[in-house]
Amino acid sequence: MVFPTDENVLVGLDRADDAGVYKISDDLALIQTVDFFTPIVDDPYWFGQIAAANALSDVYAMGGTPKTAMNLVAFPIKTMDIGILRQIIQGGVDKLTEAGVVLVGGHSVEDKELKYGLSVTGFVHPQRVLTKKNLQAGDRMVLTKPIGTGIVNTAIKAGMASAELTGRVTNLMAALNRTTAEVMAAFEVHACTDVTGFGLLGHLAEMVSGANKGVRVYARSVPVIPEALEYASMGLIPAGAYKNKEFREAMVVIEPEVDRARQDLLFDPQTSGGLLIGVNGAQAVDLVKALKQAGVVESAEIGEVLAGADERIWVV
């Protein structure tokens, strides 16, 4: 299959990334992305918030600023109260307002399964575009949100999670990566992506693949939701985690001392996770400090980029 091409496409289908980037002028490029999914939580309003934060995250991961958005809705109008849709959209609108993004339209269809999300357009300077594929030897990897939302959501569906934990994880998923993007703009960041359905190691594998680099991950430095580690120890693992592990197991070498529960968390599919940042090694400590001072309090340095290393991820 042959796709249309254009010399102004800076990031497109030839180098799969978090979003597409199109150069408008020497100092302006558009970032375009789209994302939608079925409900992650029972509360319609919070579902809208999470879906919006998740869609906006791709723009932040590319080093850009989101500016406009359009709703994408699939709704079972014959079997579900329209008031639920109003709550979902209100959640999305409130999250867009928080991000300083304008809703300019959208499209809806009737469907048996409820789905909601957004297409988002953002701005970035053409020379400041961040991609997954530019890790440099000596870079340090920084993660800005704890992992484990997939496991906790599994526990919520099973009726095992407390109201306090449910609220805490819901707020975590709904939190924008806006502050992270603003803070990291002042540092020498070489590569970035957001952590979502492929899990931490799955998205890190995308950064490593074809880069002639490897990454050493310090398992106990990775921020986790404490309860998720407990649930993982009980075997409460979503199917997606096993699929993620199977897909990338050839690239990942895990040392025996890393316990099984923590291994499972590293492959746990996330919803609206944090940013995974490859930053100049000499600046990593200052970046984490600046993120925490700005309110991204669970940010942590979790690993280092190695020259060569057979394009593998070493978990120790």
Residue pairs with C-beta under 8 A, 6 or more apart in sequence:
3 13
5 12
6 22
8 22
8 23
8 24
9 20
9 21
9 22
9 23
10 21
10 22
10 23
10 29
10 126
10 129
11 17
11 19
11 20
11 21
11 62
11 129
11 131
12 20
12 21
15 131
15 133
16 206
17 62
17 131
17 132
17 133
17 193
18 33
18 57
18 58
18 61
18 62
18 132
18 193
18 194
19 31
19 32
19 33
19 58
19 59
19 61
19 62
19 64
19 122
20 31
20 32
20 33
21 29
21 30
21 31
21 32
21 62
21 124
21 126
21 129
22 29
22 30
22 32
23 29
23 126
24 30
26 126
27 125
27 126
28 123
28 125
28 126
29 123
29 124
29 125
29 126
29 129
30 121
30 122
30 123
31 58
31 59
31 62
31 64
31 66
31 120
31 121
31 122
31 123
31 124
31 129
32 119
32 120
32 121
32 122
33 55
33 58
33 59
33 119
33 120
33 122
34 55
34 72
34 117
34 118
34 119
34 120
35 51
35 54
35 55
35 58
35 117
35 118
36 51
36 55
36 72
36 74
36 115
36 116
36 117
36 118
37 51
37 54
37 115
37 116
37 117
37 271
38 113
38 114
38 115
39 47
39 114
39 116
40 47
40 50
40 51
40 153
40 173
40 271
41 47
41 50
41 153
41 156
41 166
41 170
41 173
43 170
44 84
44 85
44 87
44 88
44 91
45 87
45 88
45 90
45 91
46 91
46 170
46 174
47 88
47 91
47 116
48 87
48 88
48 89
48 90
48 91
48 92
48 93
48 94
48 95
48 116
49 91
49 92
49 94
49 95
49 174
50 91
50 170
50 173
50 174
50 271
50 272
51 88
51 91
51 92
51 116
51 117
51 118
52 69
52 91
52 92
52 95
52 96
52 99
52 118
53 95
53 173
53 174
53 175
53 176
53 177
53 272
54 117
54 173
54 196
54 271
54 272
55 69
55 117
55 118
55 119
55 120
56 66
56 69
56 95
56 96
56 99
56 101
56 118
56 120
56 176
56 177
56 178
57 176
57 177
57 194
57 196
57 272
57 273
57 275
58 120
58 194
59 65
59 66
59 120
59 122
60 66
60 176
60 177
60 178
60 180
60 181
60 194
60 275
61 130
61 177
61 181
61 192
61 193
61 194
61 275
62 122
62 124
62 129
62 130
62 131
62 192
63 124
63 128
63 129
63 130
63 181
63 185
63 189
63 192
64 122
64 123
64 124
64 129
64 181
65 122
65 123
65 124
65 181
66 99
66 100
66 101
66 120
66 121
66 122
67 101
67 102
67 121
67 122
67 123
68 101
68 102
68 103
68 104
68 120
68 121
69 96
69 101
69 102
69 103
69 104
69 118
69 119
69 120
69 121
70 103
70 104
70 105
70 106
70 107
70 118
70 119
71 89
71 92
71 103
71 105
71 106
71 107
71 108
71 116
71 118
72 106
72 107
72 108
72 115
72 116
72 117
72 118
72 119
73 85
73 88
73 89
73 106
73 107
73 108
73 109
73 115
73 116
74 108
74 109
74 110
74 111
74 113
74 114
74 115
74 116
75 85
75 108
75 109
75 110
75 111
75 114
76 110
76 111
76 112
76 113
76 114
77 110
78 110
79 112
80 114
84 114
88 116
89 116
92 103
92 116
92 118
93 103
95 174
95 176
96 102
96 103
96 118
98 176
99 176
99 178
101 120
128 185
130 189
130 191
130 192
131 191
131 192
132 191
132 192
132 193
132 203
132 206
132 207
133 191
133 207
133 210
133 211
134 190
134 191
134 211
134 278
135 190
135 191
135 207
135 208
135 211
135 213
135 215
135 278
135 305
136 190
136 213
136 278
136 280
136 305
137 213
137 305
137 306
137 307
138 280
138 281
138 304
138 305
139 190
139 191
139 278
139 279
139 280
139 281
139 304
139 305
140 278
140 279
140 280
140 281
140 284
140 301
140 303
140 304
140 305
141 204
141 215
141 217
141 276
141 277
141 278
141 301
141 302
141 303
141 304
141 305
142 276
142 277
142 279
142 284
142 287
142 288
142 291
142 299
142 300
142 301
142 302
143 195
143 200
143 222
143 223
143 274
143 275
143 276
143 277
143 299
143 300
143 302
144 177
144 180
144 274
144 275
144 276
144 277
144 291
144 296
144 298
144 299
145 172
145 175
145 195
145 223
145 273
145 274
145 275
145 298
146 172
146 223
146 224
146 225
146 274
146 298
147 195
147 199
147 200
147 222
147 223
147 224
147 225
147 228
147 265
147 266
147 268
147 270
147 273
148 224
148 225
148 227
148 228
148 229
148 232
148 265
148 268
149 169
149 172
149 173
149 225
149 228
149 268
149 270
149 271
149 272
149 273
150 199
150 238
150 240
150 241
150 268
150 269
150 270
150 271
151 225
151 228
151 231
151 232
151 236
151 237
151 238
151 241
151 264
151 265
151 268
152 161
152 165
152 169
152 225
152 227
152 228
152 231
153 169
153 238
153 271
154 231
154 236
154 237
154 238
155 161
155 165
155 227
155 231
155 236
156 165
156 166
156 169
158 236
160 231
160 236
161 169
161 227
165 227
169 225
172 225
173 271
173 272
174 272
175 272
177 194
177 274
177 275
179 291
179 294
179 295
179 296
180 274
180 275
180 277
180 291
180 296
180 299
181 275
182 294
183 287
183 290
183 291
183 294
183 296
184 192
184 275
184 277
184 279
184 287
184 291
186 290
187 279
187 280
187 283
187 286
187 287
187 290
188 279
188 280
188 283
189 277
189 278
189 279
189 280
190 278
190 279
190 280
191 207
191 277
191 278
192 275
192 276
192 277
192 278
193 203
193 206
193 207
193 275
193 276
194 203
194 273
194 274
194 275
194 276
195 203
195 270
195 273
195 274
195 275
195 276
196 203
196 269
196 270
196 271
196 272
196 273
197 240
197 269
197 270
197 271
198 205
198 206
198 244
198 247
198 248
198 269
199 240
199 241
199 244
199 266
199 267
199 268
199 269
199 270
200 222
200 265
200 266
200 267
200 268
200 270
200 273
200 276
201 217
201 244
201 245
201 248
201 252
201 266
201 267
201 313
201 315
202 244
202 247
202 248
202 267
203 276
204 215
204 217
204 276
204 313
205 248
205 251
205 252
205 313
207 215
207 276
207 278
208 214
208 215
208 251
208 311
208 312
208 313
209 251
209 311
210 311
211 311
212 307
212 308
212 311
213 305
213 306
213 307
213 308
213 309
213 311
214 305
214 306
214 307
214 308
214 309
214 310
214 311
214 312
214 313
214 314
215 303
215 304
215 305
215 306
215 309
215 313
215 314
216 303
216 304
216 306
216 309
216 313
216 314
216 316
217 266
217 302
217 303
217 313
217 314
217 315
217 316
218 302
218 303
218 316
219 258
219 262
219 263
219 266
219 315
219 316
220 262
221 300
221 301
221 302
221 303
222 262
222 265
222 266
222 300
222 302
223 298
223 299
223 300
223 302
224 262
224 265
228 265
228 268
229 261
229 262
229 265
232 260
232 261
232 262
232 264
232 265
232 268
233 261
237 264
237 268
238 268
238 269
240 268
240 269
241 264
241 267
241 268
241 269
242 267
244 267
244 268
244 269
245 252
245 264
245 267
248 267
251 311
251 312
251 313
252 312
252 313
252 315
253 312
253 313
253 314
253 315
254 263
254 315
255 314
255 315
255 316
257 316
258 315
258 316
263 315
266 315
274 299
277 287
278 305
279 287
281 304
284 301
285 301
288 299
288 300
288 301
291 299
292 299
306 314
